[in-house]
């Protein structure tokens, strides 16, 4: 039975760590733009930039 109390305590500590990481990410603006990543693949890049980047290597 004491092992159960230890496991509950550890799981609560882990949950608090994840909650803290989530709140930190929200405050730093990690989730501000949730629309652009879903449509970024649809945007066309200018042709000139692609050719110049290939020749730089």
PQR file of N, CA, C, O and H, with PARSE charges and radii, in Angstrom:
ATOM      1  N   UNK A   1       0.821  -1.191   0.000 -0.4000 1.5000
ATOM      2  CA  UNK A   1       0.000   0.000   0.000 -0.0000 2.0000
ATOM      3  C   UNK A   1       0.867   1.257   0.000  0.5500 1.7000
ATOM      4  O   UNK A   1       0.499   2.270  -0.596 -0.5500 1.4000
ATOM      5  N   UNK A   2       2.012   1.191   0.667 -0.4000 1.5000
ATOM      6  CA  UNK A   2       2.884   2.366   0.695 -0.0000 2.0000
ATOM      7  C   UNK A   2       3.474   2.643  -0.686  0.5500 1.7000
ATOM      8  O   UNK A   2       3.758   3.793  -1.023 -0.5500 1.4000
ATOM      9  H   UNK A   2       2.311   0.368   1.151  0.4000 1.0000
ATOM     10  N   UNK A   3       3.658   1.593  -1.483 -0.4000 1.5000
ATOM     11  CA  UNK A   3       4.167   1.800  -2.843 -0.0000 2.0000
ATOM     12  C   UNK A   3       3.162   2.591  -3.673  0.5500 1.7000
ATOM     13  O   UNK A   3       3.551   3.380  -4.535 -0.5500 1.4000
ATOM     14  H   UNK A   3       3.428   0.659  -1.209  0.4000 1.0000
ATOM     15  N   UNK A   4       1.896   2.386  -3.422 -0.4000 1.5000
ATOM     16  CA  UNK A   4       0.857   3.115  -4.145 -0.0000 2.0000
ATOM     17  C   UNK A   4       0.932   4.605  -3.828  0.5500 1.7000
ATOM     18  O   UNK A   4       0.792   5.437  -4.725 -0.5500 1.4000
ATOM     19  H   UNK A   4       1.580   1.745  -2.722  0.4000 1.0000
ATOM     20  N   UNK A   5       1.150   4.946  -2.576 -0.4000 1.5000
ATOM     21  CA  UNK A   5       1.282   6.351  -2.193 -0.0000 2.0000
ATOM     22  C   UNK A   5       2.507   6.976  -2.844  0.5500 1.7000
ATOM     23  O   UNK A   5       2.461   8.127  -3.278 -0.5500 1.4000
ATOM     24  H   UNK A   5       1.264   4.270  -1.847  0.4000 1.0000
ATOM     25  N   UNK A   6       3.583   6.238  -2.913 -0.4000 1.5000
ATOM     26  CA  UNK A   6       4.801   6.745  -3.547 -0.0000 2.0000
ATOM     27  C   UNK A   6       4.563   6.980  -5.036  0.5500 1.7000
ATOM     28  O   UNK A   6       4.977   8.005  -5.578 -0.5500 1.4000
ATOM     29  H   UNK A   6       3.620   5.303  -2.560  0.4000 1.0000
ATOM     30  N   UNK A   7       3.902   6.038  -5.696 -0.4000 1.5000
ATOM     31  CA  UNK A   7       3.634   6.183  -7.125 -0.0000 2.0000
ATOM     32  C   UNK A   7       2.683   7.342  -7.412  0.5500 1.7000
ATOM     33  O   UNK A   7       2.850   8.047  -8.407 -0.5500 1.4000
ATOM     34  H   UNK A   7       3.565   5.205  -5.256  0.4000 1.0000
ATOM     35  N   UNK A   8       1.702   7.541  -6.559 -0.4000 1.5000
ATOM     36  CA  UNK A   8       0.791   8.674  -6.734 -0.0000 2.0000
ATOM     37  C   UNK A   8       1.551   9.984  -6.563  0.5500 1.7000
ATOM     38  O   UNK A   8       1.347  10.927  -7.327 -0.5500 1.4000
ATOM     39  H   UNK A   8       1.566   6.968  -5.751  0.4000 1.0000
ATOM     40  N   UNK A   9       2.415  10.043  -5.575 -0.4000 1.5000
ATOM     41  CA  UNK A   9       3.221  11.247  -5.365 -0.0000 2.0000
ATOM     42  C   UNK A   9       4.141  11.538  -6.540  0.5500 1.7000
ATOM     43  O   UNK A   9       4.269  12.687  -6.964 -0.5500 1.4000
ATOM     44  H   UNK A   9       2.580   9.277  -4.954  0.4000 1.0000
ATOM     45  N   UNK A  10       4.781  10.500  -7.065 -0.4000 1.5000
ATOM     46  CA  UNK A  10       5.672  10.678  -8.213 -0.0000 2.0000
ATOM     47  C   UNK A  10       4.883  11.125  -9.439  0.5500 1.7000
ATOM     48  O   UNK A  10       5.330  11.999 -10.182 -0.5500 1.4000
ATOM     49  H   UNK A  10       4.677   9.567  -6.720  0.4000 1.0000
ATOM     50  N   UNK A  11       3.715  10.529  -9.651 -0.4000 1.5000
ATOM     51  CA  UNK A  11       2.910  10.907 -10.818 -0.0000 2.0000
ATOM     52  C   UNK A  11       2.412  12.347 -10.707  0.5500 1.7000
ATOM     53  O   UNK A  11       2.320  13.046 -11.716 -0.5500 1.4000
ATOM     54  H   UNK A  11       3.353   9.819  -9.047  0.4000 1.0000
ATOM     55  N   UNK A  12       2.097  12.789  -9.515 -0.4000 1.5000
ATOM     56  CA  UNK A  12       1.699  14.180  -9.333 -0.0000 2.0000
ATOM     57  C   UNK A  12       2.861  15.128  -9.608  0.5500 1.7000
ATOM     58  O   UNK A  12       2.668  16.190 -10.200 -0.5500 1.4000
ATOM     59  H   UNK A  12       2.172  12.221  -8.696  0.4000 1.0000
ATOM     60  N   UNK A  13       4.057  14.755  -9.186 -0.4000 1.5000
ATOM     61  CA  UNK A  13       5.238  15.576  -9.465 -0.0000 2.0000
ATOM     62  C   UNK A  13       5.508  15.664 -10.963  0.5500 1.7000
ATOM     63  O   UNK A  13       5.811  16.740 -11.479 -0.5500 1.4000
ATOM     64  H   UNK A  13       4.213  13.893  -8.705  0.4000 1.0000
ATOM     65  N   UNK A  14       5.400  14.551 -11.655 -0.4000 1.5000
ATOM     66  CA  UNK A  14       5.610  14.545 -13.106 -0.0000 2.0000
ATOM     67  C   UNK A  14       4.541  15.391 -13.793  0.5500 1.7000
ATOM     68  O   UNK A  14       4.844  16.132 -14.728 -0.5500 1.4000
ATOM     69  H   UNK A  14       5.153  13.677 -11.236  0.4000 1.0000
ATOM     70  N   UNK A  15       3.299  15.287 -13.338 -0.4000 1.5000
ATOM     71  CA  UNK A  15       2.217  16.085 -13.919 -0.0000 2.0000
ATOM     72  C   UNK A  15       2.466  17.573 -13.712  0.5500 1.7000
ATOM     73  O   UNK A  15       2.196  18.374 -14.607 -0.5500 1.4000
ATOM     74  H   UNK A  15       3.052  14.686 -12.578  0.4000 1.0000
ATOM     75  N   UNK A  16       2.974  17.950 -12.554 -0.4000 1.5000
ATOM     76  CA  UNK A  16       3.282  19.353 -12.294 -0.0000 2.0000
ATOM     77  C   UNK A  16       4.419  19.849 -13.174  0.5500 1.7000
ATOM     78  O   UNK A  16       4.407  21.000 -13.611 -0.5500 1.4000
ATOM     79  H   UNK A  16       3.194  17.299 -11.827  0.4000 1.0000
ATOM     80  N   UNK A  17       5.396  18.998 -13.437 -0.4000 1.5000
ATOM     81  CA  UNK A  17       6.494  19.379 -14.332 -0.0000 2.0000
ATOM     82  C   UNK A  17       5.960  19.631 -15.739  0.5500 1.7000
ATOM     83  O   UNK A  17       6.326  20.621 -16.371 -0.5500 1.4000
ATOM     84  H   UNK A  17       5.405  18.063 -13.082  0.4000 1.0000
ATOM     85  N   UNK A  18       5.096  18.743 -16.234 -0.4000 1.5000
ATOM     86  CA  UNK A  18       4.527  18.934 -17.565 -0.0000 2.0000
ATOM     87  C   UNK A  18       3.619  20.162 -17.615  0.5500 1.7000
ATOM     88  O   UNK A  18       3.605  20.873 -18.619 -0.5500 1.4000
ATOM     89  H   UNK A  18       4.798  17.938 -15.720  0.4000 1.0000
ATOM     90  N   UNK A  19       2.872  20.418 -16.563 -0.4000 1.5000
ATOM     91  CA  UNK A  19       2.040  21.611 -16.513 -0.0000 2.0000
ATOM     92  C   UNK A  19       2.909  22.867 -16.540  0.5500 1.7000
ATOM     93  O   UNK A  19       2.588  23.832 -17.233 -0.5500 1.4000
ATOM     94  H   UNK A  19       2.883  19.840 -15.747  0.4000 1.0000
ATOM     95  N   UNK A  20       3.998  22.854 -15.792 -0.4000 1.5000
ATOM     96  CA  UNK A  20       4.920  23.987 -15.801 -0.0000 2.0000
ATOM     97  C   UNK A  20       5.546  24.203 -17.167  0.5500 1.7000
ATOM     98  O   UNK A  20       5.688  25.344 -17.608 -0.5500 1.4000
ATOM     99  H   UNK A  20       4.259  22.070 -15.229  0.4000 1.0000
ATOM    100  N   UNK A  21       5.923  23.122 -17.846 -0.4000 1.5000
ATOM    101  CA  UNK A  21       6.494  23.247 -19.191 -0.0000 2.0000
ATOM    102  C   UNK A  21       5.464  23.803 -20.168  0.5500 1.7000
ATOM    103  O   UNK A  21       5.801  24.621 -21.024 -0.5500 1.4000
ATOM    104  H   UNK A  21       5.807  22.195 -17.488  0.4000 1.0000
ATOM    105  N   UNK A  22       4.226  23.372 -20.047 -0.4000 1.5000
ATOM    106  CA  UNK A  22       3.170  23.884 -20.919 -0.0000 2.0000
ATOM    107  C   UNK A  22       2.931  25.367 -20.673  0.5500 1.7000
ATOM    108  O   UNK A  22       2.834  26.143 -21.623 -0.5500 1.4000
ATOM    109  H   UNK A  22       3.953  22.708 -19.351  0.4000 1.0000
ATOM    110  N   UNK A  23       2.834  25.767 -19.419 -0.4000 1.5000
ATOM    111  CA  UNK A  23       2.609  27.177 -19.108 -0.0000 2.0000
ATOM    112  C   UNK A  23       3.779  28.037 -19.559  0.5500 1.7000
ATOM    113  O   UNK A  23       3.578  29.159 -20.025 -0.5500 1.4000
ATOM    114  H   UNK A  23       2.912  25.136 -18.647  0.4000 1.0000
ATOM    115  N   UNK A  24       4.994  27.531 -19.427 -0.4000 1.5000
ATOM    116  CA  UNK A  24       6.174  28.257 -19.898 -0.0000 2.0000
ATOM    117  C   UNK A  24       6.105  28.456 -21.407  0.5500 1.7000
ATOM    118  O   UNK A  24       6.402  29.545 -21.900 -0.5500 1.4000
ATOM    119  H   UNK A  24       5.158  26.620 -19.048  0.4000 1.0000
ATOM    120  N   UNK A  25       5.717  27.420 -22.144 -0.4000 1.5000
ATOM    121  CA  UNK A  25       5.626  27.517 -23.602 -0.0000 2.0000
ATOM    122  C   UNK A  25       4.540  28.502 -24.019  0.5500 1.7000
ATOM    123  O   UNK A  25       4.712  29.237 -24.992 -0.5500 1.4000
ATOM    124  H   UNK A  25       5.476  26.536 -21.744  0.4000 1.0000
ATOM    125  N   UNK A  26       3.435  28.525 -23.300 -0.4000 1.5000
ATOM    126  CA  UNK A  26       2.363  29.465 -23.627 -0.0000 2.0000
ATOM    127  C   UNK A  26       2.825  30.891 -23.378  0.5500 1.7000
ATOM    128  O   UNK A  26       2.546  31.776 -24.187 -0.5500 1.4000
ATOM    129  H   UNK A  26       3.295  27.928 -22.509  0.4000 1.0000
ATOM    130  N   UNK A  27       3.516  31.129 -22.291 -0.4000 1.5000
ATOM    131  CA  UNK A  27       3.988  32.479 -21.978 -0.0000 2.0000
ATOM    132  C   UNK A  27       5.062  32.952 -22.949  0.5500 1.7000
ATOM    133  O   UNK A  27       5.176  34.150 -23.205 -0.5500 1.4000
ATOM    134  H   UNK A  27       3.743  30.410 -21.634  0.4000 1.0000
ATOM    135  N   UNK A  28       5.844  32.038 -23.489 -0.4000 1.5000
ATOM    136  CA  UNK A  28       6.891  32.403 -24.449 -0.0000 2.0000
ATOM    137  C   UNK A  28       6.344  32.571 -25.863  0.5500 1.7000
ATOM    138  O   UNK A  28       7.092  32.948 -26.764 -0.5500 1.4000
ATOM    139  H   UNK A  28       5.752  31.064 -23.281  0.4000 1.0000
ATOM    140  N   UNK A  29       5.060  32.302 -26.077 -0.4000 1.5000
ATOM    141  CA  UNK A  29       4.445  32.506 -27.376 -0.0000 2.0000
ATOM    142  C   UNK A  29       4.590  31.347 -28.334  0.5500 1.7000
ATOM    143  O   UNK A  29       4.498  31.536 -29.547 -0.5500 1.4000
ATOM    144  H   UNK A  29       4.452  31.995 -25.344  0.4000 1.0000
ATOM    145  N   UNK A  30       4.809  30.177 -27.831 -0.4000 1.5000
ATOM    146  CA  UNK A  30       5.001  29.003 -28.681 -0.0000 2.0000
ATOM    147  C   UNK A  30       3.745  28.672 -29.479  0.5500 1.7000
ATOM    148  O   UNK A  30       3.848  28.127 -30.578 -0.5500 1.4000
ATOM    149  H   UNK A  30       4.883  30.024 -26.845  0.4000 1.0000
ATOM    150  N   UNK A  31       2.581  28.983 -28.963 -0.4000 1.5000
ATOM    151  CA  UNK A  31       1.325  28.604 -29.601 -0.0000 2.0000
ATOM    152  C   UNK A  31       0.583  29.802 -30.182  0.5500 1.7000
ATOM    153  O   UNK A  31      -0.630  29.731 -30.380 -0.5500 1.4000
ATOM    154  H   UNK A  31       2.497  29.426 -28.070  0.4000 1.0000
ATOM    155  N   UNK A  32       1.286  30.903 -30.458 -0.4000 1.5000
ATOM    156  CA  UNK A  32       0.618  32.098 -30.958 -0.0000 2.0000
ATOM    157  C   UNK A  32       0.053  31.909 -32.359  0.5500 1.7000
ATOM    158  O   UNK A  32      -1.089  32.287 -32.616 -0.5500 1.4000
ATOM    159  H   UNK A  32       2.271  30.960 -30.297  0.4000 1.0000
ATOM    160  N   UNK A  33       0.832  31.332 -33.268 -0.4000 1.5000
ATOM    161  CA  UNK A  33       0.405  31.187 -34.659 -0.0000 2.0000
ATOM    162  C   UNK A  33       0.096  29.726 -34.935  0.5500 1.7000
ATOM    163  O   UNK A  33       0.995  28.935 -35.219 -0.5500 1.4000
ATOM    164  H   UNK A  33       1.760  31.024 -33.059  0.4000 1.0000
ATOM    165  N   UNK A  34      -1.167  29.378 -34.850 -0.4000 1.5000
ATOM    166  CA  UNK A  34      -1.534  27.982 -35.067 -0.0000 2.0000
ATOM    167  C   UNK A  34      -2.136  27.744 -36.450  0.5500 1.7000
ATOM    168  O   UNK A  34      -2.485  26.611 -36.781 -0.5500 1.4000
ATOM    169  H   UNK A  34      -1.897  30.022 -34.619  0.4000 1.0000
ATOM    170  N   UNK A  35      -2.263  28.799 -37.266 -0.4000 1.5000
ATOM    171  CA  UNK A  35      -2.849  28.621 -38.592 -0.0000 2.0000
ATOM    172  C   UNK A  35      -1.783  28.453 -39.672  0.5500 1.7000
ATOM    173  O   UNK A  35      -1.931  27.603 -40.549 -0.5500 1.4000
ATOM    174  H   UNK A  35      -1.979  29.720 -36.997  0.4000 1.0000
ATOM    175  N   UNK A  36      -0.726  29.235 -39.625 -0.4000 1.5000
ATOM    176  CA  UNK A  36       0.276  29.230 -40.691 -0.0000 2.0000
ATOM    177  C   UNK A  36       0.948  27.877 -40.901  0.5500 1.7000
ATOM    178  O   UNK A  36       1.104  27.488 -42.059 -0.5500 1.4000
ATOM    179  H   UNK A  36      -0.605  29.925 -38.912  0.4000 1.0000
ATOM    180  N   UNK A  37       1.356  27.134 -39.887 -0.4000 1.5000
ATOM    181  CA  UNK A  37       2.018  25.857 -40.165 -0.0000 2.0000
ATOM    182  C   UNK A  37       1.166  24.877 -40.962  0.5500 1.7000
ATOM    183  O   UNK A  37       1.705  24.049 -41.697 -0.5500 1.4000
ATOM    184  H   UNK A  37       1.229  27.450 -38.947  0.4000 1.0000
ATOM    185  N   UNK A  38      -0.139  24.956 -40.828 -0.4000 1.5000
ATOM    186  CA  UNK A  38      -0.983  24.007 -41.552 -0.0000 2.0000
ATOM    187  C   UNK A  38      -1.094  24.331 -43.032  0.5500 1.7000
ATOM    188  O   UNK A  38      -1.404  23.447 -43.831 -0.5500 1.4000
ATOM    189  H   UNK A  38      -0.577  25.628 -40.230  0.4000 1.0000
ATOM    190  N   UNK A  39      -0.848  25.578 -43.413 -0.4000 1.5000
ATOM    191  CA  UNK A  39      -0.948  25.949 -44.830 -0.0000 2.0000
ATOM    192  C   UNK A  39       0.393  26.355 -45.426  0.5500 1.7000
ATOM    193  O   UNK A  39       0.444  26.752 -46.590 -0.5500 1.4000
ATOM    194  H   UNK A  39      -0.596  26.296 -42.764  0.4000 1.0000
ATOM    195  N   UNK A  40       1.465  26.269 -44.673 -0.4000 1.5000
ATOM    196  CA  UNK A  40       2.776  26.687 -45.161 -0.0000 2.0000
ATOM    197  C   UNK A  40       3.211  25.880 -46.378  0.5500 1.7000
ATOM    198  O   UNK A  40       3.890  26.413 -47.255 -0.5500 1.4000
ATOM    199  H   UNK A  40       1.423  25.946 -43.727  0.4000 1.0000
ATOM    200  N   UNK A  41       2.839  24.626 -46.449 -0.4000 1.5000
ATOM    201  CA  UNK A  41       3.219  23.781 -47.570 -0.0000 2.0000
ATOM    202  C   UNK A  41       2.557  24.263 -48.859  0.5500 1.7000
ATOM    203  O   UNK A  41       3.043  23.959 -49.949 -0.5500 1.4000
ATOM    204  H   UNK A  41       2.287  24.193 -45.736  0.4000 1.0000
ATOM    205  N   UNK A  42       1.465  25.004 -48.753 -0.4000 1.5000
ATOM    206  CA  UNK A  42       0.752  25.478 -49.937 -0.0000 2.0000
ATOM    207  C   UNK A  42       1.357  26.746 -50.528  0.5500 1.7000
ATOM    208  O   UNK A  42       1.065  27.084 -51.675 -0.5500 1.4000
ATOM    209  H   UNK A  42       1.070  25.251 -47.868  0.4000 1.0000
ATOM    210  N   UNK A  43       2.198  27.459 -49.768 -0.4000 1.5000
ATOM    211  CA  UNK A  43       2.803  28.689 -50.264 -0.0000 2.0000
ATOM    212  C   UNK A  43       3.925  28.362 -51.232  0.5500 1.7000
ATOM    213  O   UNK A  43       4.737  27.472 -50.979 -0.5500 1.4000
ATOM    214  H   UNK A  43       2.435  27.185 -48.836  0.4000 1.0000
ATOM    215  N   UNK A  44       3.965  29.091 -52.350 -0.4000 1.5000
ATOM    216  CA  UNK A  44       5.027  28.874 -53.327 -0.0000 2.0000
ATOM    217  C   UNK A  44       6.210  29.771 -52.995  0.5500 1.7000
ATOM    218  O   UNK A  44       6.037  30.928 -52.612 -0.5500 1.4000
ATOM    219  H   UNK A  44       3.305  29.814 -52.555  0.4000 1.0000
ATOM    220  N   UNK A  45       7.405  29.233 -53.144 -0.4000 1.5000
ATOM    221  CA  UNK A  45       8.611  30.019 -52.964 -0.0000 2.0000
ATOM    222  C   UNK A  45       8.990  30.639 -54.300  0.5500 1.7000
ATOM    223  O   UNK A  45       8.756  30.039 -55.349 -0.5500 1.4000
ATOM    224  H   UNK A  45       7.546  28.293 -53.455  0.4000 1.0000
ATOM    225  N   UNK A  46       9.567  31.825 -54.273 -0.4000 1.5000
ATOM    226  CA  UNK A  46      10.036  32.418 -55.530 -0.0000 2.0000
ATOM    227  C   UNK A  46      11.091  31.526 -56.179  0.5500 1.7000
ATOM    228  O   UNK A  46      11.933  30.953 -55.487 -0.5500 1.4000
ATOM    229  H   UNK A  46       9.757  32.312 -53.420  0.4000 1.0000
ATOM    230  N   UNK A  47      11.048  31.408 -57.494 -0.4000 1.5000
ATOM    231  CA  UNK A  47      11.947  30.506 -58.215 -0.0000 2.0000
ATOM    232  C   UNK A  47      13.396  30.947 -58.074  0.5500 1.7000
ATOM    233  O   UNK A  47      14.283  30.102 -57.949 -0.5500 1.4000
ATOM    234  H   UNK A  47      10.364  31.873 -58.056  0.4000 1.0000
ATOM    235  N   UNK A  48      13.652  32.230 -58.090 -0.4000 1.5000
ATOM    236  CA  UNK A  48      15.023  32.734 -58.010 -0.0000 2.0000
ATOM    237  C   UNK A  48      15.726  32.353 -56.722  0.5500 1.7000
ATOM    238  O   UNK A  48      16.924  32.070 -56.740 -0.5500 1.4000
ATOM    239  H   UNK A  48      12.931  32.916 -58.191  0.4000 1.0000
ATOM    240  N   UNK A  49      15.023  32.338 -55.622 -0.4000 1.5000
ATOM    241  CA  UNK A  49      15.648  32.004 -54.342 -0.0000 2.0000
ATOM    242  C   UNK A  49      16.074  30.545 -54.298  0.5500 1.7000
ATOM    243  O   UNK A  49      17.117  30.232 -53.724 -0.5500 1.4000
ATOM    244  H   UNK A  49      14.050  32.568 -55.608  0.4000 1.0000
ATOM    245  N   UNK A  50      15.302  29.650 -54.885 -0.4000 1.5000
ATOM    246  CA  UNK A  50      15.655  28.234 -54.877 -0.0000 2.0000
ATOM    247  C   UNK A  50      16.935  27.985 -55.658  0.5500 1.7000
ATOM    248  O   UNK A  50      17.775  27.200 -55.218 -0.5500 1.4000
ATOM    249  H   UNK A  50      14.454  29.904 -55.352  0.4000 1.0000
ATOM    250  N   UNK A  51      17.105  28.634 -56.806 -0.4000 1.5000
ATOM    251  CA  UNK A  51      18.297  28.424 -57.626 -0.0000 2.0000
ATOM    252  C   UNK A  51      19.538  28.970 -56.933  0.5500 1.7000
ATOM    253  O   UNK A  51      20.600  28.350 -56.988 -0.5500 1.4000
ATOM    254  H   UNK A  51      16.422  29.271 -57.164  0.4000 1.0000
ATOM    255  N   UNK A  52      19.416  30.120 -56.284 -0.4000 1.5000
ATOM    256  CA  UNK A  52      20.570  30.712 -55.612 -0.0000 2.0000
ATOM    257  C   UNK A  52      21.005  29.871 -54.420  0.5500 1.7000
ATOM    258  O   UNK A  52      22.202  29.725 -54.176 -0.5500 1.4000
ATOM    259  H   UNK A  52      18.553  30.623 -56.239  0.4000 1.0000
ATOM    260  N   UNK A  53      20.070  29.325 -53.684 -0.4000 1.5000
ATOM    261  CA  UNK A  53      20.414  28.507 -52.524 -0.0000 2.0000
ATOM    262  C   UNK A  53      21.136  27.239 -52.942  0.5500 1.7000
ATOM    263  O   UNK A  53      22.033  26.786 -52.232 -0.5500 1.4000
ATOM    264  H   UNK A  53      19.097  29.444 -53.882  0.4000 1.0000
ATOM    265  N   UNK A  54      20.769  26.653 -54.076 -0.4000 1.5000
ATOM    266  CA  UNK A  54      21.419  25.434 -54.534 -0.0000 2.0000
ATOM    267  C   UNK A  54      22.855  25.698 -54.954  0.5500 1.7000
ATOM    268  O   UNK A  54      23.718  24.840 -54.763 -0.5500 1.4000
ATOM    269  H   UNK A  54      20.039  27.021 -54.653  0.4000 1.0000
ATOM    270  N   UNK A  55      23.129  26.866 -55.523 -0.4000 1.5000
ATOM    271  CA  UNK A  55      24.475  27.167 -56.003 -0.0000 2.0000
ATOM    272  C   UNK A  55      25.415  27.608 -54.885  0.5500 1.7000
ATOM    273  O   UNK A  55      26.631  27.589 -55.071 -0.5500 1.4000
ATOM    274  H   UNK A  55      22.428  27.562 -55.678  0.4000 1.0000
ATOM    275  N   UNK A  56      24.887  28.001 -53.738 -0.4000 1.5000
ATOM    276  CA  UNK A  56      25.736  28.410 -52.622 -0.0000 2.0000
ATOM    277  C   UNK A  56      26.510  27.230 -52.055  0.5500 1.7000
ATOM    278  O   UNK A  56      27.624  27.411 -51.564 -0.5500 1.4000
ATOM    279  H   UNK A  56      23.898  28.017 -53.587  0.4000 1.0000
ATOM    280  N   UNK A  57      25.963  26.058 -52.108 -0.4000 1.5000
ATOM    281  CA  UNK A  57      26.635  24.879 -51.564 -0.0000 2.0000
ATOM    282  C   UNK A  57      27.679  24.485 -52.516  0.5500 1.7000
ATOM    283  O   UNK A  57      28.392  23.509 -52.282 -0.5500 1.4000
ATOM    284  H   UNK A  57      25.057  25.911 -52.506  0.4000 1.0000
TER
END
